[in-house]
């Protein structure tokens, strides 16, 4: 459910074409984001929701020094 519009949309995740399209979009988005941060000389960290974010942040801070 969209938080702003309240609109709901069903997505057929059994479709391999849809999964491939979404994966390709995600990879392209991540690549663009990485390039933007690198060109801007900005530190960043990608944190998965199923991992400990503290370790990821500590690793980022350690790289700075």
C-alpha positions in Angstrom: 0.0 0.0 0.0 1.4 3.4 -1.0 1.7 5.6 2.1 0.9 8.8 0.2 -1.9 7.7 -2.1 -3.3 4.7 -0.3 -3.2 2.8 -3.6 -2.6 -0.9 -3.6 -1.0 -2.9 -6.4 -0.6 -6.6 -6.8 2.6 -7.9 -8.4 3.0 -11.4 -9.9 6.4 -12.4 -8.5 6.1 -15.8 -10.2 6.9 -14.0 -13.5 10.6 -14.5 -14.4 10.5 -11.6 -16.8 9.2 -9.3 -14.0 11.9 -10.5 -11.6 14.6 -10.0 -14.2 13.3 -6.5 -15.0 13.3 -5.6 -11.4 16.8 -7.0 -10.8 18.1 -5.1 -13.8 16.5 -1.9 -12.5 18.0 -2.5 -9.0 21.5 -3.1 -10.3 21.3 0.0 -12.5 20.1 2.1 -9.6 22.9 0.8 -7.3 25.5 1.5 -9.9 24.3 5.1 -10.4 24.2 5.6 -6.7 27.7 4.3 -6.2 29.0 6.5 -9.0 27.3 9.6 -7.6 28.8 9.0 -4.1 32.3 8.3 -5.5 32.3 11.4 -7.7 31.1 13.5 -4.8 33.8 12.0 -2.6 31.1 10.9 0.0 31.5 7.9 2.3 28.5 5.6 2.2 27.5 2.2 3.5 24.8 -0.1 2.3 23.1 -2.0 5.1 20.8 -4.9 4.8 17.9 -5.2 7.2 18.8 -8.7 8.1 22.4 -7.8 9.2 23.9 -6.0 12.1 24.1 -2.3 11.1 26.6 -1.6 13.9 29.3 -3.8 12.3 28.7 -2.1 8.9 29.0 1.4 10.4 32.1 0.4 12.4 33.7 -0.9 9.2 32.8 2.4 7.4 34.4 4.4 10.3 37.5 2.2 10.3 38.0 2.8 6.5 38.0 6.6 7.1 41.1 6.3 9.4 
